[in-house]
């Protein structure tokens, strides 16, 4: 249950990071932090650049080293890069950190789905196949003679 909750919180922050791109477009379109249209387009497309790189690369790493290990590394990387995004001095540095963070963001969704499928399918199968030794009714009833 704890694992499912952690994955849910991670997905929430993943969506929050994606929505942040819309807020950044508003902030950098108006003075005093006005950016050129080219800088703004690079900033907003960083999500798609990261998606093209992150999902296949992290999927390969997850198959090789395990989903849990890669998910943990993705979350730590995302936390560190989010702090770096907050401290970036200009839009070019922010765009660089967003591309690096979006590699982790876009790899998180498919890995969480695969990881939860592995965990939950196994637990459901174990519950379905478990013997009924806890129930009060006997599993095998003898025929009356």
C-alpha positions in Angstrom: 0.0 0.0 0.0 2.9 2.3 0.8 4.4 1.7 -2.6 1.1 2.6 -4.3 0.9 5.8 -2.3 4.5 6.8 -3.2 3.8 6.2 -6.9 0.6 8.3 -6.6 2.5 11.2 -5.0 5.2 10.9 -7.7 2.6 11.0 -10.4 1.0 14.1 -8.8 4.3 16.0 -8.8 4.9 14.7 -12.3 1.7 16.4 -13.5 2.6 19.5 -11.4 5.9 19.8 -13.3 4.1 19.5 -16.6 1.6 22.2 -15.7 4.4 24.4 -14.6 5.3 24.9 -18.2 2.1 26.7 -18.9 2.8 29.0 -15.9 6.4 29.7 -17.2 5.0 30.7 -20.6 2.9 33.4 -18.9 5.8 34.6 -16.7 8.3 34.8 -19.5 6.0 36.5 -22.0 5.6 39.7 -20.0 8.0 42.2 -18.5 10.2 42.3 -16.3 11.3 38.7 -17.3 10.3 38.9 -21.0 12.0 36.4 -23.2 12.3 36.2 -26.9 9.9 33.9 -28.8 12.8 31.6 -29.6 13.8 31.2 -26.0 10.3 30.7 -24.9 9.7 28.1 -27.6 12.8 26.2 -26.5 11.6 26.3 -22.9 8.1 25.0 -23.7 9.4 22.3 -26.0 11.8 21.0 -23.4 9.0 18.6 -22.2 8.9 16.9 -25.6 12.6 16.8 -26.0 12.9 15.1 -22.7 10.1 12.7 -23.6 11.8 11.6 -26.8 15.0 10.8 -24.8 13.8 9.8 -21.4 11.2 7.1 -21.9 13.2 4.8 -24.2 16.4 5.3 -22.3 14.9 4.7 -18.8 12.8 1.8 -20.1 16.0 0.1 -21.3 17.7 0.8 -17.9 14.6 -0.5 -16.0 14.7 -3.7 -18.0 18.4 -4.1 -17.3 18.7 -3.0 -13.6 15.1 -3.3 -12.3 12.1 -1.0 -12.2 12.4 -0.2 -8.5 16.0 0.9 -8.8 15.4 3.1 -11.8 12.3 4.7 -10.3 14.2 5.6 -7.2 17.0 7.1 -9.2 14.5 9.0 -11.3 12.8 10.5 -8.3 16.1 11.6 -6.7 17.3 13.1 -10.0 14.0 14.9 -10.4 14.2 16.4 -6.9 17.8 17.6 -7.5 17.0 19.1 -10.9 13.9 20.8 -9.6 16.0 22.6 -7.0 18.4 23.6 -9.8 15.5 24.9 -11.9 14.4 27.1 -9.0 17.9 28.6 -8.6 18.6 29.1 -12.3 19.8 32.7 -13.0 18.5 33.0 -16.6 16.2 31.4 -19.1 18.9 29.5 -20.9 19.9 27.7 -17.7 16.3 27.1 -16.8 15.7 25.5 -20.2 18.8 23.2 -19.8 17.6 22.1 -16.4 14.1 21.6 -17.7 15.3 19.3 -20.5 17.3 17.3 -18.0 14.4 17.1 -15.6 11.9 16.2 -18.3 13.9 13.2 -19.2 13.0 11.9 -15.8 9.5 13.2 -15.8 8.5 11.5 -19.1 10.1 8.2 -18.0 8.2 8.1 -14.7 4.7 7.4 -16.1 5.5 4.2 -18.1 7.8 2.9 -15.4 5.2 3.4 -12.7 2.5 1.6 -14.7 4.9 -1.3 -15.4 6.0 -1.5 -11.7 2.5 -1.3 -10.3 1.4 -3.9 -12.8 4.1 -6.3 -11.6 3.3 -5.7 -8.0 -0.5 -5.6 -8.1 -1.0 -8.5 -10.5 1.2 -10.7 -8.4 -0.6 -9.8 -5.2 -4.1 -10.3 -6.8 -2.9 -13.7 -8.1 -1.6 -14.7 -4.7 -5.0 -13.8 -3.1 -6.9 -15.7 -5.7 -4.8 -18.8 -5.5 -4.4 -18.8 -1.7 -6.1 -21.7 0.1 -9.3 -21.1 2.0 -7.9 -22.2 5.3 -9.1 -19.1 7.1 -12.7 -19.6 6.3 -15.0 -21.4 8.7 -16.4 -23.7 6.0 -14.4 -26.7 5.1 -13.0 -26.7 1.6 -13.7 -30.4 1.1 -17.1 -31.8 2.3 -17.5 -35.5 2.9 -20.5 -37.3 1.4 -23.0 -38.6 3.8 -23.2 -42.5 3.9 
